[in-house]
């Protein structure tokens, strides 16, 4: 079986990178001199933070960043084979940012593939196939080839046509394409086959474009527009390149970086023609098809030949699996074997769970990961951000998104980040800028941040409105209608205590402490009864002033300065 690894487009890196939530991260920002002074300073010392540079995009998490630097050194020395990294910490503590920082520290252009733990479940392909595809997407091959090409600026292009003898309406068919290419040392006229016209039309090549044509395959690629046409328009989408040096016909070293998965797809679904039957077959194919193991073995043999001859270089990337606790026992068993493969990327997993059940079993293990795989993990712990660190992160995001915000507005958003989450505070940056722009203001101040905050529902408030109604609908209806309490914090103060103790008696105790006269006609036998229609309450009097005194005694959870309590 002949495997083709030339002229394959890299589908994983062909999109232009836009500003995302982690685009400001450049590395770990750890000074290597910290190793020389590790015996002189302690972790709580102020001098310890001097060895960390926040300009890299990471803020805080000093111990996690120092541990990550050790792992980067092991990866560069190729001593981390058969092991992987686990980032464990609460939600919003910077686990994804730390994983990207590790990849940037190793190599700025290192491939980084993101996979969520819930993405492996599909009705079309197997779970292990999804993980294997992610593994092969993370491994890139850098191929260097010397090819005979015709390279130059298109000066003239003529299409030769003649009448088709077998056509009733005397339609014309393309006989040849005559194209003239120009370089610094001269020009050359070429006569091309009619099939190359399809590539020229697909690339939208016109006079003034710089192209190259491979002599062996006839592959045509557009490099850009010549610099001589740069002053034609004030604004144009085209990329301008200089006129090629040397002769038109020459040897050129072509460097191509593609992933193993792109090679798999190119050989599993080879390029078809543009006739009607080929187009219909491509549409009638299922969306996802499993690539056979036989094809992958042949591709690996071909890649190994390129590596042995020195024509190719392997670039192992980073595979980041978020929400690793969502994987089941079959996925963990496959990962246990896959990380020992010679073509395995750097595997980083993240989870926000402590001790929980391994999916697919009844075993309770740390982080929801089996013990046999847990022994191969190097665990790095992350901690929640402080208010000062959230301010620094928001300042970096505002600088990346080019948003001018005052110090007062930044502190207000940081408090929201403490009360709800860091992601929610970062989400409010762009709406605040839009509101400030509508009033022709350059800077985002506290008033604009306060103005748009009620327009969106934060995580904590949304939890009260939707989750708690689902947990005890009858209780919430009873409290809001019969007690007629307007303040939602007073309602939830009682509901928190009721949900914590899972007992109706404690709920009645809370009402009794508020000097509310009550009559319980029936006492439930079960500890937890979501439907309380069988229990009738008769309330004769309610005093909100007494309820205010009762709330601090009933509440068992942390109460923030905001009006929405935590659960």
C-alpha positions as CSV (number, residue, x, y, z in Angstrom):
1,X,0.0,0.0,0.0
2,X,1.4,3.3,-1.1
3,X,1.2,6.1,1.6
4,X,1.3,9.7,0.5
5,X,2.5,12.3,3.0
6,X,3.2,15.1,0.5
7,X,1.0,18.1,-0.2
8,X,-1.3,17.5,2.8
9,X,-2.8,20.5,4.5
10,X,-2.7,20.8,8.2
11,X,-6.3,21.0,9.3
12,X,-5.4,21.6,13.0
13,X,-3.4,24.8,12.4
14,X,-4.9,26.4,9.3
15,X,-7.1,28.8,11.1
16,X,-5.9,32.3,12.2
17,X,-5.5,32.5,15.9
18,X,-7.8,34.9,17.6
19,X,-7.9,36.4,21.0
20,X,-9.1,33.8,23.4
21,X,-9.2,33.4,27.2
22,X,-5.6,32.2,27.3
23,X,-4.0,34.0,24.4
24,X,-2.0,36.3,26.8
25,X,0.1,33.4,28.2
26,X,3.7,33.2,27.0
27,X,5.3,30.8,29.5
28,X,5.7,30.0,33.2
29,X,7.7,33.1,34.1
30,X,9.9,31.4,36.7
31,X,13.5,32.6,37.2
32,X,15.9,29.7,37.1
33,X,18.0,31.4,39.9
34,X,15.3,30.1,42.3
35,X,17.2,26.8,42.4
36,X,20.3,28.5,43.8
37,X,18.4,30.2,46.7
38,X,15.9,27.5,47.5
39,X,17.6,26.7,50.8
40,X,17.8,30.4,51.8
41,X,14.1,31.4,51.4
42,X,10.8,29.9,52.5
43,X,7.5,29.7,50.6
44,X,5.9,32.3,52.8
45,X,8.8,34.7,52.4
46,X,8.2,37.9,50.3
47,X,11.5,37.3,48.5
48,X,10.0,34.1,47.1
49,X,7.6,36.0,44.8
50,X,10.5,38.0,43.4
51,X,11.6,35.0,41.3
52,X,8.3,35.0,39.4
53,X,7.5,37.3,36.5
54,X,3.8,38.0,35.9
55,X,4.4,39.5,32.4
56,X,4.4,35.9,31.1
57,X,0.6,35.9,31.6
58,X,0.4,33.7,34.7
59,X,-0.4,35.3,38.1
60,X,0.1,33.6,41.5
61,X,0.3,29.8,41.9
62,X,4.0,30.1,42.8
63,X,4.4,26.5,44.0
64,X,2.6,25.1,41.0
65,X,4.7,27.1,38.6
66,X,7.9,26.1,40.2
67,X,6.9,22.4,40.1
68,X,5.9,22.9,36.4
69,X,9.4,24.2,35.7
70,X,10.9,21.0,37.1
71,X,8.7,19.0,34.8
72,X,9.7,21.2,31.8
73,X,13.3,20.3,32.5
74,X,12.5,16.6,32.6
75,X,10.6,16.9,29.3
76,X,13.4,18.6,27.6
77,X,15.8,15.9,28.8
78,X,13.3,13.3,27.6
79,X,13.1,11.7,31.1
80,X,9.3,11.9,31.5
81,X,8.5,8.8,29.3
82,X,5.6,6.7,30.5
83,X,4.3,9.3,32.9
84,X,1.8,12.2,32.7
85,X,0.9,15.3,34.7
86,X,-2.3,15.8,36.7
87,X,-3.4,19.3,37.6
88,X,-5.7,19.1,40.6
89,X,-7.5,22.1,42.1
90,X,-10.9,23.9,42.4
91,X,-12.7,25.4,39.4
92,X,-11.2,28.7,38.2
93,X,-7.8,28.2,39.8
94,X,-5.8,28.4,36.5
95,X,-5.3,24.7,35.6
96,X,-5.8,25.3,31.8
97,X,-3.6,28.4,32.0
98,X,-0.8,26.4,33.7
99,X,-1.0,23.6,31.0
100,X,-0.6,26.2,28.2
101,X,2.2,27.8,30.1
102,X,4.0,24.5,30.2
103,X,3.7,24.0,26.5
104,X,4.8,27.6,25.8
105,X,7.8,27.1,28.1
106,X,8.9,24.0,26.2
107,X,8.4,25.5,22.7
108,X,6.5,28.5,21.6
109,X,5.2,26.7,18.4
110,X,4.5,23.4,20.2
111,X,1.2,21.8,19.1
112,X,-1.4,22.0,21.9
113,X,-4.6,19.9,21.6
114,X,-7.5,20.4,24.0
115,X,-9.8,17.5,24.8
116,X,-12.7,17.5,27.3
117,X,-13.4,14.3,29.2
118,X,-17.0,14.3,27.9
119,X,-16.0,14.5,24.3
120,X,-14.9,10.9,24.1
121,X,-18.5,9.6,24.2
122,X,-20.1,9.2,20.8
123,X,-22.5,6.9,19.0
124,X,-20.5,7.0,15.8
125,X,-17.0,6.0,16.9
126,X,-15.4,4.2,19.9
127,X,-14.1,6.1,23.0
128,X,-10.6,4.7,22.5
129,X,-10.7,5.9,18.8
130,X,-11.4,9.5,20.0
131,X,-8.4,9.4,22.4
132,X,-6.2,7.9,19.7
133,X,-7.2,10.6,17.2
134,X,-6.3,13.3,19.9
135,X,-2.9,11.5,20.5
136,X,-2.1,11.6,16.7
137,X,-3.3,15.3,16.4
138,X,-0.7,16.2,19.1
139,X,2.2,14.6,17.2
140,X,3.5,16.7,14.3
141,X,5.9,15.7,11.6
142,X,8.2,18.3,10.1
143,X,9.1,17.2,6.5
144,X,11.9,18.8,4.5
145,X,12.0,18.0,0.8
146,X,14.0,19.4,-2.1
147,X,11.7,19.8,-5.1
148,X,12.2,21.0,-8.7
149,X,9.7,23.9,-9.0
150,X,8.8,26.8,-11.3
151,X,8.5,29.9,-9.1
152,X,7.7,33.4,-10.2
153,X,5.2,36.2,-10.8
154,X,2.4,35.5,-13.2
155,X,2.9,38.0,-16.1
156,X,0.7,36.5,-18.7
157,X,-1.9,33.7,-18.7
158,X,-3.8,32.4,-21.7
159,X,-6.2,29.5,-21.9
160,X,-6.3,27.6,-25.2
161,X,-9.7,26.3,-26.1
162,X,-11.1,24.4,-29.0
163,X,-14.6,23.1,-30.0
164,X,-15.6,19.7,-28.7
165,X,-16.4,17.4,-31.7
166,X,-18.9,15.3,-29.7
167,X,-20.9,18.2,-28.3
168,X,-24.3,19.1,-29.9
169,X,-24.2,22.8,-28.8
170,X,-20.6,23.3,-30.0
171,X,-19.3,23.7,-26.4
172,X,-15.6,24.5,-25.9
173,X,-13.1,22.4,-24.0
174,X,-9.7,23.5,-22.5
175,X,-6.8,22.3,-24.6
176,X,-3.9,23.8,-22.6
177,X,-2.8,26.8,-20.4
178,X,0.0,29.0,-21.5
179,X,1.5,30.9,-18.5
180,X,4.5,33.2,-18.2
181,X,6.4,33.4,-14.9
182,X,8.9,36.1,-14.1
183,X,11.7,36.2,-11.5
184,X,14.6,38.5,-10.7
185,X,17.0,36.8,-13.3
186,X,14.5,36.3,-16.1
187,X,11.2,34.9,-17.2
188,X,9.9,31.6,-18.7
189,X,6.7,30.6,-20.6
190,X,5.2,27.2,-19.7
191,X,2.5,25.1,-21.4
192,X,0.4,23.3,-18.8
193,X,-2.0,20.4,-19.0
194,X,-5.8,21.1,-18.8
195,X,-6.1,19.3,-15.4
196,X,-3.9,22.0,-13.8
197,X,-6.6,24.6,-14.8
198,X,-8.7,23.2,-11.9
199,X,-6.0,24.0,-9.4
200,X,-5.5,27.5,-10.8
201,X,-9.2,28.2,-10.6
202,X,-9.4,26.8,-7.1
203,X,-6.5,29.0,-5.9
204,X,-8.0,32.0,-7.7
205,X,-4.7,32.8,-9.4
206,X,-4.6,36.0,-11.6
207,X,-1.9,38.2,-13.2
208,X,0.3,39.7,-10.5
209,X,0.3,36.7,-8.2
210,X,3.4,34.9,-7.1
211,X,3.0,31.1,-7.5
212,X,5.1,28.0,-7.7
213,X,4.4,24.8,-9.7
214,X,6.0,21.4,-8.8
215,X,7.4,19.6,-11.8
216,X,6.8,16.1,-10.5
217,X,3.3,16.4,-9.3
218,X,2.0,19.5,-11.1
219,X,0.8,20.9,-7.7
220,X,0.2,24.6,-7.9
221,X,0.3,26.9,-4.8
222,X,-0.3,30.6,-4.5
223,X,2.2,32.4,-2.3
224,X,0.7,35.9,-2.4
225,X,0.6,39.0,-4.5
226,X,3.7,40.7,-5.8
227,X,4.9,43.9,-4.0
228,X,4.7,45.9,-7.3
229,X,0.9,45.9,-6.9
230,X,0.9,47.0,-3.2
231,X,0.0,50.6,-4.0
232,X,-3.1,49.8,-6.1
233,X,-5.5,49.9,-3.2
234,X,-5.4,51.6,0.2
235,X,-7.0,48.6,1.9
236,X,-6.7,45.1,0.6
237,X,-7.0,41.6,2.0
238,X,-4.1,40.0,0.0
239,X,-0.7,39.2,1.5
240,X,2.2,40.8,-0.5
241,X,5.4,39.0,-1.1
242,X,8.6,40.0,-2.9
243,X,9.6,38.9,-6.4
244,X,11.3,35.5,-6.3
245,X,15.1,35.6,-6.6
246,X,17.2,33.5,-9.0
247,X,15.9,31.6,-12.0
248,X,12.3,30.6,-12.6
249,X,13.2,26.8,-12.7
250,X,15.1,25.9,-9.6
251,X,15.5,23.6,-6.6
252,X,13.5,24.6,-3.6
253,X,13.5,23.2,0.0
254,X,9.9,22.9,1.0
255,X,9.2,22.6,4.8
256,X,5.8,21.2,5.8
257,X,4.6,20.6,9.3
258,X,1.6,18.2,9.5
259,X,0.1,16.0,12.2
260,X,-0.2,12.2,12.1
261,X,-4.0,12.6,12.1
262,X,-3.9,14.7,8.9
263,X,-1.8,12.0,7.2
264,X,-4.4,9.4,8.4
265,X,-7.3,11.4,7.0
266,X,-5.5,12.2,3.7
267,X,-4.9,8.5,3.0
268,X,-8.2,7.2,4.4
269,X,-10.2,9.7,2.2
270,X,-8.0,10.4,-0.9
271,X,-8.6,13.4,-3.0
272,X,-11.4,12.7,-5.5
273,X,-12.4,14.4,-8.8
274,X,-15.0,17.1,-9.2
275,X,-17.5,15.0,-11.2
276,X,-21.0,14.5,-10.0
277,X,-20.5,10.9,-8.8
278,X,-17.5,11.8,-6.6
279,X,-19.3,14.8,-5.0
280,X,-22.4,12.6,-4.2
281,X,-20.2,9.9,-2.7
282,X,-18.5,12.4,-0.5
283,X,-21.9,13.7,0.8
284,X,-23.3,10.2,1.3
285,X,-20.4,9.2,3.5
286,X,-21.0,9.2,7.2
287,X,-19.7,12.2,9.1
288,X,-17.1,10.3,11.1
289,X,-15.4,7.0,10.1
290,X,-12.9,5.0,12.1
291,X,-9.4,4.8,10.5
292,X,-8.3,1.2,10.3
293,X,-5.3,0.0,12.4
294,X,-3.7,-1.5,9.2
295,X,-3.6,2.0,7.6
296,X,-2.0,3.5,10.7
297,X,0.7,0.8,10.8
298,X,1.6,1.5,7.2
299,X,1.7,5.3,7.9
300,X,4.0,4.7,10.9
301,X,6.3,2.6,8.7
302,X,6.5,5.4,6.1
303,X,7.1,8.1,8.7
304,X,9.9,6.0,10.3
305,X,11.6,5.7,6.9
306,X,11.5,9.5,6.6
307,X,12.9,9.9,10.1
308,X,15.7,7.4,9.5
309,X,16.7,9.1,6.2
310,X,16.8,12.5,7.9
311,X,14.0,14.0,5.7
312,X,11.6,14.4,8.6
313,X,11.7,15.4,12.2
314,X,9.1,14.5,14.9
315,X,7.6,17.2,17.1
316,X,5.7,15.8,20.1
317,X,3.0,18.2,21.3
318,X,0.9,18.5,24.4
319,X,-2.5,16.7,24.8
320,X,-4.6,18.4,27.6
321,X,-7.6,16.4,28.9
322,X,-9.8,18.6,31.0
323,X,-12.4,17.1,33.4
324,X,-10.4,13.8,33.5
325,X,-12.9,12.5,36.1
326,X,-15.5,12.2,33.3
327,X,-13.5,9.4,31.6
328,X,-14.5,5.8,32.4
329,X,-12.5,2.7,33.3
330,X,-12.0,1.7,29.7
331,X,-10.5,5.1,28.8
332,X,-8.2,5.0,31.8
333,X,-7.0,1.4,30.8
334,X,-6.3,2.6,27.3
335,X,-4.4,5.7,28.5
336,X,-2.3,3.4,30.8
337,X,-1.0,1.6,27.7
338,X,-0.9,4.6,25.3
339,X,1.4,6.8,27.4
340,X,4.1,4.1,27.0
341,X,4.0,4.3,23.2
342,X,7.1,5.8,21.5
343,X,4.8,8.1,19.6
344,X,3.1,9.4,22.7
345,X,2.7,13.2,23.3
346,X,3.1,15.0,26.6
347,X,-0.2,14.1,28.4
348,X,-1.6,16.7,30.9
349,X,-4.9,16.0,32.7
350,X,-6.9,18.3,34.9
351,X,-9.7,17.7,37.4
352,X,-11.5,19.6,40.1
353,X,-12.7,16.5,42.0
354,X,-11.4,15.1,45.2
355,X,-12.3,11.6,46.2
356,X,-15.0,10.3,44.0
357,X,-16.2,7.2,42.2
358,X,-14.4,6.0,39.1
359,X,-16.9,6.1,36.2
360,X,-18.0,2.6,35.1
361,X,-17.1,1.0,38.5
362,X,-18.1,1.2,42.1
363,X,-14.6,2.0,43.3
364,X,-14.0,5.3,45.1
365,X,-10.5,6.6,44.3
366,X,-8.7,10.0,44.6
367,X,-9.7,12.3,41.7
368,X,-11.9,9.6,40.2
369,X,-8.8,8.0,38.6
370,X,-7.8,4.3,39.1
371,X,-4.9,3.5,41.3
372,X,-2.8,1.8,38.6
373,X,-2.9,5.0,36.5
374,X,-2.7,7.3,39.6
375,X,0.8,5.8,40.3
376,X,2.1,7.1,37.0
377,X,0.8,10.6,37.5
378,X,2.8,13.6,38.8
379,X,0.2,15.7,40.6
380,X,0.4,19.5,40.8
381,X,-2.0,21.2,43.1
382,X,-3.5,24.6,42.4
383,X,-5.2,27.0,44.9
384,X,-8.0,29.6,44.5
385,X,-6.9,33.1,43.5
386,X,-6.9,35.9,46.1
387,X,-8.5,39.3,45.4
388,X,-5.1,40.9,44.6
389,X,-4.3,38.2,42.1
390,X,-7.7,38.5,40.4
391,X,-7.0,42.2,39.9
392,X,-3.7,41.4,38.2
393,X,-5.4,38.8,36.0
394,X,-8.1,41.2,34.9
395,X,-5.5,43.9,34.2
396,X,-3.7,41.4,31.9
397,X,-7.0,40.5,30.1
398,X,-7.9,44.1,29.7
399,X,-4.5,44.8,28.2
400,X,-4.8,41.9,25.8
401,X,-8.4,42.9,24.7
402,X,-7.3,46.5,24.5
403,X,-9.9,47.7,27.1
404,X,-9.1,50.8,29.2
405,X,-10.5,50.4,32.7
406,X,-10.1,52.5,35.8
407,X,-8.6,51.1,39.1
408,X,-12.0,51.5,40.8
409,X,-13.8,49.5,38.1
410,X,-11.1,46.8,38.2
411,X,-11.5,46.4,42.0
412,X,-15.3,46.1,41.6
413,X,-14.9,43.4,39.0
414,X,-12.4,41.6,41.2
415,X,-14.9,41.5,44.1
416,X,-17.4,40.0,41.7
417,X,-14.8,37.4,40.8
418,X,-14.4,36.5,44.5
419,X,-18.2,36.2,45.0
420,X,-19.0,34.3,41.8
421,X,-16.0,33.1,39.7
422,X,-13.0,34.5,37.8
423,X,-14.5,33.5,34.5
424,X,-17.6,35.5,35.2
425,X,-15.6,38.6,36.1
426,X,-13.6,38.3,32.9
427,X,-16.8,37.9,31.0
428,X,-18.0,41.3,32.2
429,X,-15.0,43.2,30.7
430,X,-16.3,43.4,27.2
431,X,-20.0,44.3,28.1
432,X,-18.6,47.1,30.3
433,X,-16.5,48.4,27.4
434,X,-19.5,48.4,25.1
435,X,-21.6,50.4,27.6
436,X,-18.8,52.9,28.0
437,X,-18.5,53.2,24.2
438,X,-22.2,54.0,23.8
439,X,-21.7,57.1,26.0
440,X,-18.5,58.1,24.1
441,X,-16.3,57.3,27.1
442,X,-12.8,55.9,26.7
443,X,-12.3,54.3,30.1
444,X,-14.6,51.7,31.8
445,X,-15.4,52.9,35.3
446,X,-17.2,51.4,38.3
447,X,-20.5,52.8,37.2
448,X,-20.4,51.0,33.9
449,X,-19.4,47.8,35.5
450,X,-22.3,48.1,38.0
451,X,-24.7,49.0,35.2
452,X,-24.2,45.9,33.2
453,X,-23.8,43.5,36.1
454,X,-27.6,43.0,36.7
455,X,-28.1,42.4,32.9
456,X,-26.4,38.9,33.2
457,X,-27.1,36.2,35.8
458,X,-24.0,35.2,37.8
459,X,-23.3,31.6,38.8
460,X,-24.3,32.0,42.4
461,X,-27.6,33.9,41.7
462,X,-28.5,31.5,38.9
463,X,-27.9,28.6,41.3
464,X,-30.5,30.0,43.7
465,X,-33.1,30.7,41.0
466,X,-32.9,27.4,39.1
467,X,-31.1,24.7,41.0
468,X,-32.7,25.2,44.4
469,X,-36.2,25.4,42.8
470,X,-35.6,22.0,41.4
471,X,-34.3,20.5,44.6
472,X,-37.3,21.5,46.8
473,X,-40.0,23.1,44.6
474,X,-42.8,22.7,47.2
475,X,-40.7,24.2,50.0
476,X,-39.7,27.2,47.9
477,X,-43.3,27.7,46.8
478,X,-44.5,27.5,50.4
479,X,-41.9,30.0,51.7
480,X,-42.5,32.6,49.0
481,X,-46.3,32.5,48.9
482,X,-47.4,31.8,52.5
483,X,-44.7,33.6,54.4
484,X,-44.7,36.4,51.8
485,X,-41.1,37.2,52.3
486,X,-39.7,39.7,49.8
487,X,-36.0,39.3,50.6
488,X,-34.5,36.3,48.8
489,X,-31.6,36.0,51.3
490,X,-34.1,35.4,54.2
491,X,-35.8,32.7,52.2
492,X,-32.6,30.9,51.3
493,X,-31.2,31.2,54.9
494,X,-34.0,28.9,56.0
495,X,-33.7,26.7,52.9
496,X,-29.9,26.2,53.4
497,X,-30.5,25.0,56.9
498,X,-33.3,22.7,55.7
499,X,-31.2,21.2,52.9
500,X,-28.1,20.8,55.2
501,X,-29.9,18.8,57.9
502,X,-32.3,17.1,55.4
503,X,-35.0,17.3,58.1
504,X,-38.4,19.0,58.3
505,X,-37.9,19.4,62.1
506,X,-35.0,21.7,61.7
507,X,-37.1,23.8,59.3
508,X,-39.9,24.0,61.8
509,X,-37.3,24.9,64.5
510,X,-36.2,27.9,62.4
511,X,-39.7,29.2,62.2
512,X,-40.2,28.6,65.9
513,X,-37.1,30.7,66.8
514,X,-38.6,33.5,64.7
515,X,-41.7,33.5,67.0
516,X,-44.0,32.3,64.2
517,X,-47.1,30.4,65.3
518,X,-47.3,27.1,63.5
519,X,-49.3,23.9,63.5
520,X,-47.9,20.7,62.0
521,X,-50.7,18.3,61.3
522,X,-48.5,15.4,60.0
523,X,-44.8,14.6,60.7
524,X,-43.0,12.9,57.8
525,X,-41.4,9.5,58.3
526,X,-38.7,10.0,55.7
527,X,-35.6,12.1,56.4
528,X,-35.8,13.8,52.9
529,X,-39.2,14.4,51.2
530,X,-39.1,16.7,48.2
531,X,-42.8,16.7,47.8
532,X,-44.4,18.3,50.9
533,X,-48.0,18.4,49.6
534,X,-48.8,15.7,52.2
535,X,-47.7,18.0,55.0
536,X,-50.1,20.9,55.8
537,X,-48.9,24.1,57.5
538,X,-51.1,26.7,59.0
539,X,-49.3,30.0,59.5
540,X,-51.1,32.7,61.5
541,X,-48.4,35.3,61.9
542,X,-45.0,36.3,60.5
543,X,-42.7,39.0,61.8
544,X,-39.8,39.9,59.5
545,X,-38.0,41.7,62.2
546,X,-37.7,38.5,64.3
547,X,-36.6,36.6,61.2
548,X,-33.7,39.0,60.8
549,X,-32.5,38.0,64.3
550,X,-32.9,34.3,63.4
551,X,-30.9,34.2,60.1
552,X,-27.4,34.3,61.6
553,X,-28.3,31.4,63.9
554,X,-29.7,29.2,61.2
555,X,-27.2,29.9,58.4
556,X,-24.5,27.2,58.2
557,X,-22.7,28.4,55.1
558,X,-20.3,31.2,54.2
559,X,-22.1,34.5,53.7
560,X,-20.5,37.0,51.3
561,X,-20.9,40.8,51.2
562,X,-23.2,40.3,48.2
563,X,-26.9,39.6,48.6
564,X,-26.6,36.1,47.3
565,X,-25.5,33.5,49.8
566,X,-23.2,30.6,49.0
567,X,-24.3,26.9,49.0
